[in-house]
C-alpha cells in the first residue's frame, strides 16, 4: 500500500466538498434575462407627435426602454420606422400607439402586428 492511501485511510473524497463549488439551481434562476424585441399591435393615434411612439411602461421595462430612448418599429420584417419613446401607464402591454401619417403612407394598417425594439 502506498503512503498516500495510508494517510487518507483509503476513503473516497467527501462528495459534499465537491458539490460545494456547484451553485444550487435556485441561484441559476435568479439571473434575469431581458428580451430584446417583442411582437405587438400598432394602433394609430393622430394626437401624437409624428416622431413619437407611446409605449406602455410594463412593455418598456421588459425591453429596457426608458423615456426618450430611440425605438424601432418593424412591420412585416421589411418596413422600419424610428421613433422616440414616450411611456404611459396601461394594463395592455401588447399595444403601442404611433401617428398614422408615415405608417399609412407605407401601407401599414391600424392594429397591424409589428416588432418593437430599442435602438442601441
C-alpha positions in Angstrom: 0.0 0.0 0.0 1.3 3.5 -0.8 2.0 6.2 1.7 -0.9 8.4 0.4 -3.6 5.8 0.8 -2.5 5.1 4.4 -2.8 8.8 5.3 -6.3 9.3 3.9 -7.5 5.9 5.1 -8.2 4.8 1.5 -11.5 6.6 1.5 -13.0 8.5 -1.4 -13.1 12.3 -1.4 -16.1 13.8 0.5 -18.9 14.4 -2.0 -20.2 17.4 -0.1 -16.9 19.2 -0.6 -17.0 18.6 -4.3 -20.6 19.8 -4.6 -19.8 23.0 -2.7 -18.4 24.5 -5.8 -21.5 23.9 -7.9 -24.2 26.6 -7.3 -27.7 25.4 -6.4 -30.4 25.6 -9.1 -32.2 28.4 -7.3 -29.1 30.6 -7.8 -29.1 29.9 -11.5 -32.7 31.0 -11.9 -32.0 34.4 -10.3 -30.2 35.7 -13.4 -33.0 37.6 -15.2 -32.8 37.7 -18.9 -34.3 40.7 -20.7 -35.9 40.3 -24.1 -34.6 42.4 -27.0 -37.8 42.7 -29.0 -41.5 41.9 -28.8 -44.3 41.4 -31.3 -47.1 43.8 -30.6 -50.1 45.6 -32.2 -49.7 49.1 -33.6 -52.7 51.4 -33.2 -53.0 54.8 -34.8 -53.2 57.9 -32.6 -53.4 61.2 -34.5 -52.9 63.3 -31.4 -49.3 62.1 -31.1 -46.2 64.0 -32.5 -45.2 62.1 -35.7 -41.7 61.4 -34.2 -43.0 59.8 -31.0 -44.5 56.4 -30.1 -46.5 55.7 -26.9 -45.3 52.5 -25.2 -46.8 51.0 -22.0 -44.4 51.2 -19.1 -44.6 47.5 -18.4 -43.6 46.7 -22.0 -40.8 49.3 -21.9 -39.5 47.7 -18.7 -39.4 44.3 -20.3 -37.4 45.7 -23.3 -35.2 48.0 -21.3 -36.6 51.2 -22.9 -36.6 54.5 -21.0 -38.5 57.8 -21.7 -36.8 59.5 -24.7 -35.0 56.4 -26.0 -35.0 55.7 -29.7 -37.1 52.7 -30.6 -37.6 50.9 -33.9 -40.9 49.6 -35.2 -40.6 46.8 -37.9 -43.7 45.7 -39.8 -43.6 42.5 -41.8 -39.8 42.4 -41.4 -39.4 45.0 -44.2 -40.8 48.3 -43.2 -38.8 50.0 -40.5 -39.8 53.2 -38.6 -37.8 55.0 -35.9 -39.5 56.9 -33.1 -38.7 58.5 -29.7 -40.3 56.6 -26.8 -43.0 58.1 -24.7 -44.1 56.0 -21.8 -47.6 55.8 -20.4 -49.5 53.6 -17.9 -51.6 50.8 -19.4 -52.8 47.4 -18.5 -52.4 46.2 -22.1 -48.7 45.5 -22.8 -49.3 44.3 -26.3 -50.3 47.6 -27.9 -48.2 50.7 -28.9 -49.5 53.9 -30.4 -48.0 55.8 -33.3 -49.0 58.7 -35.6 -50.7 57.3 -38.7 -49.2 59.6 -41.4 -46.0 57.8 -42.2 -47.4 54.3 -41.4 -50.4 54.7 -43.7 -48.2 56.1 -46.4 -46.1 52.9 -46.3 -49.2 50.7 -46.4 -49.4 49.8 -42.7 -53.0 49.4 -41.4 -54.3 50.3 -38.0 -53.9 47.4 -35.5 -51.2 45.7 -37.5 -48.8 43.3 -35.9 -45.2 44.6 -35.7 -42.0 44.1 -33.8 -40.7 46.8 -31.4 -37.1 47.0 -30.1 -34.8 49.6 -28.6 -32.1 51.0 -30.9 -28.7 50.8 -29.4 
